[in-house]
Amino acid sequence: MGLLETARDALKDLPVSDILRERLSLALDQATASEKKIDEEEADPEHHSQLRGADAPLRG
């Protein structure tokens, strides 16, 4: 179980108002979506060349 899933499970047991719980849940949803997008972009080799520029030399 990942960190976001653990946080989501812990959120269920926190003694907070429904509004705060909903806002925290929304923040976790956004974090999950961002994490997924980052994973997809890192897996795309074309994305890496766009980040460093097509004519930029490789460093390393």
N, C-alpha and C positions, 0 to 999 in steps of 0.2 A: 504494500500500500504506500502510495506516494505522499508527499507532504501536503499537497492540496486536498487529497482524499481524507487524510487524517484531520486536517483543519475543518473540513466539511462535516465530518462525524462529530468532532468536538463542539461545533456550533449548535448541534441539536440539543446538547445538554447544558449549554450556558444559560444562566439566569438573566437574560436580557429581554428587552421589549421586542415585540414582533417587528416593529419598524427597523430597529437596529439589526435584528437577525436577518431581515430581508436585504438590507444594504450590504451586510457582510457576505451574504450568499451571492449577491450580484457581483461583488468584488472578486469572490472566488471563481465565479463563472468567467469573468473577464480575464483573470489570471490563467485559467485553464485554456481559454481560447488563444491567448497570447503565447502560451507555452507550446500549444499545438502548431501555431503559425511559425514560430521560430524553428521547431523541429522539422517542419516541412521545408522551410527555406534552407536550412543547413544541409538537408539531404539532396537538394537540387544543385548539381555542379554548375549549371548556368548562373545561378544566383551568386556563387562565389566569384565568378569572373566579373560580374556586374559590380560587385562590391569593391574590388581592387582596380577596376578599369580594364578595358580590353587590351590596352597597350602598356600597362604598368608591369615592370619586371617583378618576378617572384623574389621574395626576400626569404632568407632562412638560413 
